[in-house]
Amino acid sequence: MKWLLTLFIGLVILSVVAPWLGRYGLGRLPGDLRIALRGRVYYVPFATTVLLSLLVWAIGRLI
């Protein structure tokens, strides 16, 4: 249950910063969803979440 809450919080944070990350190609990976509803675009960055999680994990292993 704890991992589900962590994943949800991570997805919310990435959804907020997705436009900024888009400059670097993140948020546009295969597996990232963009849902347009009523003139707004919602980001669900599944692949970006996995990629950034692996990056943070690798940095944690090095430290």
C-alpha positions in Angstrom: 0.0 0.0 0.0 2.9 2.3 0.8 4.4 1.9 -2.7 1.0 2.7 -4.3 0.9 6.0 -2.4 4.5 6.8 -3.4 3.7 6.0 -7.1 0.6 8.2 -7.0 2.6 11.1 -5.5 5.3 10.7 -8.1 2.8 10.7 -10.9 1.2 13.9 -9.6 4.6 15.6 -9.3 5.6 14.5 -12.8 2.3 15.6 -14.2 2.9 19.1 -12.9 6.4 19.4 -14.2 5.7 17.6 -17.5 5.7 20.8 -19.7 9.1 21.7 -18.3 10.4 18.2 -18.8 9.1 18.2 -22.4 11.9 20.5 -23.4 14.3 17.6 -22.8 12.1 14.9 -24.4 10.7 13.5 -21.2 7.0 13.2 -21.1 6.9 12.2 -24.8 8.2 8.7 -24.4 6.3 5.7 -25.7 4.0 4.8 -22.7 3.4 8.4 -21.6 -0.2 9.4 -22.0 -1.7 12.8 -22.9 -5.4 13.1 -22.4 -7.2 16.2 -23.8 -10.5 17.0 -22.1 -12.5 20.2 -22.4 -9.6 22.2 -23.6 -7.1 21.0 -21.0 -4.3 18.5 -21.5 -3.6 16.0 -18.7 -0.3 14.2 -18.6 0.1 10.6 -17.3 3.8 10.0 -17.6 4.2 6.2 -17.0 7.4 5.7 -19.0 9.0 8.9 -17.7 8.2 7.8 -14.2 10.0 4.5 -14.8 12.9 6.1 -16.4 13.4 8.7 -13.6 12.9 6.0 -11.0 15.7 4.0 -12.5 17.9 7.0 -12.6 17.3 7.9 -9.0 17.8 4.2 -8.0 21.1 4.2 -9.9 22.3 7.4 -8.2 21.3 5.9 -4.9 23.3 2.8 -5.5 26.4 4.8 -6.4 26.2 6.9 -3.2 
